[in-house]
Amino acid sequence: MNKRNGYILLGMLLFFTFIGLSSSITVLEQDTRLKRFSEEDLRQNLGAIRRGIDLYRYKYGTGATPLETALSTGNVEQVVAELTSKNFVRSGVATGTVPWHKTPRNWRIINNYIKNPSFEIDDGSLPMVEVGTWRGNFTAGDGVPDCWALSSTGAEQHIMLNDIATYVISFWARAVTATSRARVRVWKINPADGLACDLTADEKGWKRYFGYFHVGTVPAAIRLELVQAGTTSNDTVYIDGMMLEKWLPPPGTPAVVPPSPSAWTHDYTITPLATESAQQQRLFKEMIPQGANPASFSWWFQW
């Protein structure tokens, strides 16, 4: 009789344990569904923004319209307001816990301050850019990319920055030989603070290099310099996909996280803040500098 009662108690214990675990699993499933719904909603809204911009350009062209001005200055509120006023997107397109017109915002525009960053345009079609007495190249078909100028050691571009901030410079590079070297340097020329960032590309596989510097006085003119630094005349390094952006970490980023680049964009891109961490996680797994302490980057992998 006692043995039978023991089996009954054990059975009841297993039954209620199963019920409890089932409830926990249900809660986890519901939580996962909510997260997936939120991410899917953000993707749809991001797609709506991009389609809206495409429709706007299709109808009005790509000149200096209010939309283009807003995009070039990073004014996300003006972008959404302009698209909404033309009925290209619905007014509630930026969903989430915080409306787009409040702070913090759901959306962020990432600008690439480098003109012709992949050296692909050489038809004189880019707008004239002058920084002080410096002018880039705008002669079509001469073999020198628009907005760049050749120097005795490589190439350069001058850029004017108008925001006090930390800036991140990044680029893709591949060295052809074991002695091939290329240096990408940023010089502050107004005010004349000297060398702000110095990066060396020397690996034979394609790799994205990056560094950062701070601008404390504006307007500030900088010189972006590409230098061949190999030891023999046949040394070659291919450089592509350059990017200079203002460091705007996602909300909640710990102060110890070093400035790092976003996903590459040619001119500018619009991204939802809620997915910034996921984008950076995928990006940084292959970008942690050799010899660096991974713990300082660990925040990006907690998505």
C-alpha positions, 0 to 999 in steps of 0.5 A: 500500500505504501509503495503504491502511494509512492508511485501515485505521488511520483506520478503527480510530481512528474505530471505537474513538472511537465505542466510547469515546463510546458507553460515555460516553453509556451512563454518562451515561444510567445516571446520569440514570436513577439521578437520576430514580429517586431523585427519583421515589422521593422523590415517591412517599414525599412522596405517601405522607406526605400521604395518610397525614396525610389518612387520619389526619385522616379517621379521628380528625378535626383536633383537637389530636391528637399528629399536629397538635401535631407538625405545628405544632411542626415535629417531623418525627420525631414526624409519621412515628412517629405515622403509622407507629404507626397503620399509615398509612405504611410505616416506611421511607417516608422513603427516601434516603441518610440515614434520617429519624431521623438527622441531617441529615434527609430531610424538613422541615416548613415552618410559616407562623406567620401566622394566616389569611394570605390573610384568607379566614376571617371566621367566628370558627372559628380558635383564640383567639390572644393575645400579651400584652394583644393579641387578634385579631378573632374575631367572625364575619361582621363583615368583619374577618378572624379573627386580624387587628385593624384599626388607624388606618392598616391592619391588624395581627397579633401573633405569638409566636416561640420559636426563635432564628433568622432569619425570612423574611416574604413576601407577594403584592401588586398596586398598582391605580394608579401612586401606590398603595403598601402597606407591610408592616412587622415590629416587635419589641415584646418585647424592644422592638428597634423596626422589624425589616423594612420592605417596600413594594409598588408594582408594578401586576402581582402580585409576591411581595415578601420580606425577613428579620430575626433574632430573638436573644432568645426568647420574642419578640413581634412585630407584623406591620403592613399600612399603606396608604401611597399618596398619594391616598385612592383608592389601593388595593393588594391583598395576599394569601398572606402567609407568615412562616417560619423560614429553614432553608436546604438542606444545603450552602447557602453562607453568602453566599446571602441568606435567601429564602422557600419555596413558599407554604403556608397553615399548614404543608407537608412537603417532602423536603430533596433537592428543596428546591433544585429548588423554590427554583430555580423560585421564585427565577427570578422573585423576584430583586429588581430591581437585585440581583446575580444572582451572590448567588442563583446557587447556587439555579440549579445543580440 
